[in-house]
């Protein structure tokens, strides 16, 4: 059974920091690209950050660049999202996603999602 479990969300004041964790099990973590998405009320789900399987390349959304960083620990099967200088507009449910795209022997894609964790930035 594949499981992705986010933790670390909560209520924080503007300018504060949080670190989200996504612990995975039931999948070969080291071959998956890991992504963080978020969805605020009334808005579409957006990609926040991504990190390749080996951790050698990351992508950060422009809206959070310079404030958020993504990292992974393949030995712990865990991906992290460090969020600094938080703003009220960062308030959203944050989701962890594991993605793999295989070409051989056949084309297959795998997508797994966590349950989400609420981040609220408010004074």
MIKE-810324 format. One record per residue (C-alpha): residue in three letters; x, y, z. Coordinates in steps of 0.05 Angstrom, whole numbers, plus 32768, in hexadecimal, padded with zeros to 4 digits. Example, Ala and Ser with C-alpha at 12.3 -4.5 7.8 and 13.67 -1.06 7.14 Angstrom:
<rs>
ALA80F67FA6809C SER81117FEB808F 
</rs>
This chain:
<rs>
UNK800080008000 UNK801C80437FEB UNK80178079801F UNK802C80C18020 UNK802280E48062 UNK802D812F806A UNK803C815080AB UNK8053819380C6 UNK801A81BF80B3 UNK7FF881EF80E2 UNK7FEB823780F3 UNK8024826880ED UNK802A82B480ED UNK804082DA80AF UNK808B82D880A9 UNK8090829680CD UNK80A9825380B6 UNK8090820C80B1 UNK80AF81CC8098 UNK8082819A8078 UNK809581518074 UNK8079811A8048 UNK808A80D4805E UNK807E809E802A UNK80788053802C UNK8066801B7FFD UNK808B80387FC1 UNK80D3803B7FA9 UNK80DC80827FC0 UNK8120808D7FA0 UNK810580887F59 UNK80CC80B97F62 UNK80CA81037F54 UNK80AB81237F91 UNK807E815F7F8D UNK805A818E7FBB UNK801881AD7FA6 UNK7FEA81DC7FCA UNK7FA281F07FC3 UNK7F82822D7FE2 UNK7F3782367FE9 UNK7F19824A7FA7 UNK7F5A82407F81 UNK7F76820A7F55 UNK7FAA81DA7F6F UNK7FEF81F37F5E UNK803381D47F5C UNK806081F27F91 UNK80A081CB7F8C UNK80BE818D7F6E UNK80FD81657F77 UNK8119812E7F4B UNK812580E87F63 UNK816F80F27F70 UNK816481377F8D UNK819181587F5A UNK815D81877F3D UNK812681AF7F5D UNK80EF81DC7F43 UNK80CE82117F6D UNK809182397F5A UNK809D82837F4E UNK806B82957F83 UNK809582747FBA UNK80DB82787F9C UNK810D82927FCD UNK80E2827F8008 UNK80D482347FFF UNK810681FC7FF4 UNK80F981B27FE6 UNK812781797FFA UNK8125812F8001 UNK814580F9802A UNK814380B88003 UNK815C8091803E UNK811F80A78065 UNK80EE80A4802A UNK80DA80EB803C UNK80D4812D8017 UNK80D381708039 UNK80BA81B6802A UNK80DB81ED8052 UNK80AF822B8052 UNK80CC826D806A UNK80B282B4806A UNK806B829A8066 UNK803582C7804C UNK7FE982C48054 UNK7FE382B2800B UNK800A8272801A UNK7FCE82598041 UNK7FB882188020 UNK7FB481CD8026 UNK7FF881B28013 UNK7FFB816E7FF0 UNK8035813F7FE5 UNK8039811B7FA2 UNK806580E37F89 UNK806C80DE7F3D UNK808E80AC7F10 UNK808D80A67EC5 UNK80A780667EA5 UNK80B1805A7E5B UNK80C780117E5B UNK80B07FDB7E55 UNK807080027E4C UNK805C804A7E59 UNK804380527EA0 UNK8038808B7ECF UNK802F80887F1A UNK801180BE7F45 UNK800780B97F8F UNK7FEC80EE7FBD UNK7FEC80FD8007 UNK7FAF8113802D UNK7FC7815B8034 UNK7FD98186806E UNK7FBC81CB807E UNK7FEA82078081 UNK7FCB8247809B UNK7FF28288809C UNK7FCD82BC80C5 UNK7FD982F080FA 
</rs>
